[in-house]
Amino acid sequence: MGLSLCVIAMKTSDEKKLAELTKLFDLSEPIPYSGDEDLLLMVYEQKNVYYKKNDFITIFMNEECFCSNNFDNIEKNLATLSANSEVLMCLTQSVTTTFWLEYYQNGNMLRRWVEQEYEEQMNIGDPIPAELDYMSKDIYERDEDDFMDIVKNFSGIDINQL
């Protein structure tokens, strides 16, 4: 991919959660993804884009949009979003080969894992089922597509098919 990308997948079909996420992270209003445009180009252009499928709403944004807004409150905000639900946040940054995953359920952080420059920086909680394929690969063989497969395994939304 070669793009810095943050994805938040919420197990909900309630679009009020989108408004909540937008407010918590002080983001611009997410645009619904229609399938007619290049999703990664939209994200590169600093648009926040969301896609609904089944019982999931998934928001795609570039890392700069996400990290520049209320970065200090990420844990609190993701916990708030996950009240009565599940939330997965995955961030990949190609320049520093950073992969960052957080998983929340019912307001509690159950998983935090960060890898940077092929070294594990943080590993809290047990791996969730969606990340097991990724974790089974050698650290030097993992890439952004493998990391985005975690989102696909969690939500059923495959960024490469959008």
N, C-alpha and C positions, 0 to 999 in steps of 0.2 A: 504494500500500500504506500509506504513512504510518507505518511501523514500523521500528524499528532491528532489523536482522536480520543474523545471521552464519550462513553456510552452509559446511560443509566436505563436499566430495564426494570420496570415496576410491574408486579403481578397485580394488575387491576385493569378494569375496562372503564373506570370512572375518570372522565376527563377533568374533574375537579383536582385530581392529583397533579395534572399538568400545570394548572394555575398555581397550586401550592409549591411545586418545584420551582416555577418561574419566580415566585415571590421570595422563597427561601434563599435562592442563589442569585437573586437580582439579575436574572437573565432577560434578554429580549424575548418577545413572544415566540414560541416555537411554531414553525410552519408545518402543516401536515404534508407528509410525503405522498405524492400522487403516483409515482412510478414513471412520470414523463421526463424528469430531469435527472442529471447525474448527482446522486446523493453525495458522493465525496467532494465534488466540485462545490456543491451548496455549503457543505461543512467548511471547506477550505476558504470560502468567501465569508466566513464567520456568521453563517446562518445556523440557528438552532432548528433542527428538523425532527419531527416525531413520526412514528409509524405505529399503527395499531394492528394487532393480530391476535385473534382469540381473546384470551384474558390478560394480554400484556400490552403495555404502552412502553415503547422504547424511544428514548431521546438521543439523538446524535448531535454532538457539538465538537468544535475543535477545542483542544486542550487549553488554548489561550483564553477562550470565552469562559470556560468552566473555572479555571484556576485563578483568574483575575477577579472573580466575584465571590466574596464571602468565603475565601479559601480557608480562613482560620476556623470556620464553623462547619466544615465538611462532615465530621462525625455527628455532630448534633443535628444537622439538617437531614442527613441520610437516615438517622434514627427516627426523626420526626416523620419523614416520608413513608417509612416502613410500618408505621402504626397500623395494626390490623392487616398487614400485608407482608410482602417480601420485596426487597430492592437489591439489585446487583449493580455496582458501579465498576466499570473497567476503563482504564486509561492507558493508552499506549503513546509513547513519545519516541519517534524513530531516531532522532539525533543522538539521544543518550541511551538508546535501547532500554527504555524504562517500561515496565509492565506493572500496573498497580490494580489490584482487585480488592473490593470491599463488598461484603454481603451482610445484609441486615434483615431481621425477621421480627415482626411485632415490637419494633422500637429498640431492639438489641443488636449490637454488632457481634456477629458470630464468626466472621472471617475477615482478616486483613492480611494481604500478601503483597510484597513489593520486591521486584527484581530490577536491578539497574546494572548496566554494563556487565551482564552475565554473572552477577553475584546477588544472592538473596540478601535483601536488606531488612526485611521484616516478615515474620511468619507467625501470625496469631490465629488460633482456632484450627479446627480440622478442615481439610479440603472439602469443598462441596462437590456433589456428584458432577456438576457441570464442568469442573476443572480437572477431573481425573485424567482425561486423555492428554491434556496439556502437560500436566505434572509428570506423566509417565515418560515424556520425551527428554532426551539429554538437553541440558541447559543451553548448549551451543547450537542445538538444532531447532529450537523454538523460534517462531517469528510472529509478526503481527497477525497474519491470517490464522495461525494456530490459536493465538490469544483471543481473537474475535470469535473463534469457534466456541469459546466459553459462553458468550452471549447467545449464540445459536443453540447450544445445548440447554441453556437456562430458559430461554423465551421462545424458541422455535423460529426466531427471526435471523435470517442469514444475510448479513450485509452484502455479501458477494452476489446474492440473487435479487437485490433490490435495484 
